[in-house]
Every structure is written in C-alpha cells, then in structure tokens.
Amino acid sequence: MEKIASFTINHLLLEPGVYVSRKDKIGAETVTTFDIRMTAPNKEPVMNTAEVHTIEHLGATFLRNDPDFRDDIIYFGPMGCRTGFYLLVAGDYEPEDIVQLLHRMFLFIQDYEDDIPGAAPDECGNYLDQNLNMARWHAKRFLERTLNSIDEKHMRYPGEEDQI
C-alpha cells in the first residue's frame, strides 16, 4: 500500500505551527487541509482527550460563525495523535491566509468562560469528556509560543522552507 503524504513528513523535525497538509481538487474547487500543530510530536506530551474535545467544540463553533470564513469552513477536528487539529477550508489557501483567523479563534478559546457549546447529552456523544481550563491553557500556550510571532519556518513543513 502506498504511504499517505502526511506520514512522509519527518515528525522528529516538526514543530508547532500552521502548515498546508494537502490540497485536493473536487471538480473545479480546491479544498485546503491545514495542519494546526500545537505540540511538538514525540518531544512534548500530547493533549488529553478532554481538552482536545473542548477545543474542537469551541473552535468549530467559532469558525462556523466567523463572518469572513463561515461559508468556507468544511471541518475542524483533532488529529488522532492529539498533537493538533486539522482544518479543512474550501478554497486554495496558504497558512498566511488563515493565521489571523486562527489567532482570533485561539484568543476566543483562551478567554472563553461560558458553557461549552454542544456539551449536553442531547448534543454530543461524549458530553462529559470536556476540560475548559486545560483547553484555555493550551490555547494560551499556542498563542504565546507560536501564533503571536509565527514565522516562515513554522508555516512550511520541514524540508519545504526552500520551496517558496
């Protein structure tokens, strides 16, 4: 079986950042998949499922209500390895195009203090598996370590920095 593209990225060199994981053509349309890497794979502890679940609920709610991107958001959800999230957007985008959107989203999560949207038994299949305090902590950490001063190195996969 052919190895999928995301498994060809050297995760030992990958740092927190915002990367284009892939671009797919669906008819005449392009769908861009972003890799929002919040922790350094195999170097830092992964996020626990409760805070990942909370970031997913808050992030998806924020993105689908953003006045500029709401119609282009296809999906926002966690990576199985729990080191980050995938964001699928309708359109041909680069990381630079969405950094401000992500900055706003993570500020929203960092400052969020209300009930978690969709965290009720009739709205979610695992509504008790939430951790708002840790979700806020991870959002703040990602903002401070990555998004507030993101550079080219953290928007291109290792080995792709020269292909700009």
Steps between C-alpha positions, in 0.01 A plus 500: 500500500624849419594717801271800540662843473463599866708198603789620283552815712788452742319535831833507686567841339142632512435791736177673603370707210241534225570292190324404179456126533345456155292657227233295328307575184131417515369581156613856433531579872805475726480388861798593716577289805699679768711327764470712816780346704478607864763275658833367371440137400693239699668773710219644709206336671189474284179673598247296696173411333290725727678823400524390137124442505440846651728671247311316226161621626614860552710517184230356273241736649728801455603411144147430380391838635790705363354757259792473254553122493174341615396398149840345424545290815454131425641332809699568817604203710780329690787292370499146630845555654358791706780741404271735309201545273405488134309785343346445157412814309332536160745693283866513410662644812844532655579523873544876474137525389360348820746597774286797609189280504680247720634776721143623559379145559765418759442835676132406513585161654757648739246750635190278491316471834145394414334162450674295230285501185361159417605347834163358598382138483256571218768684295817292542586131519754551781391828655667439838849467346581873507765710672459872447785604729754288314357602161553861600853420618590331168348788300703754698816294461451465121440873469806592705740241356386495139226723361604833655833489319459238228770500238558331165669199664179420688281526190696256279561135580862403570675481164245727329642831625704539180200441271334838542 
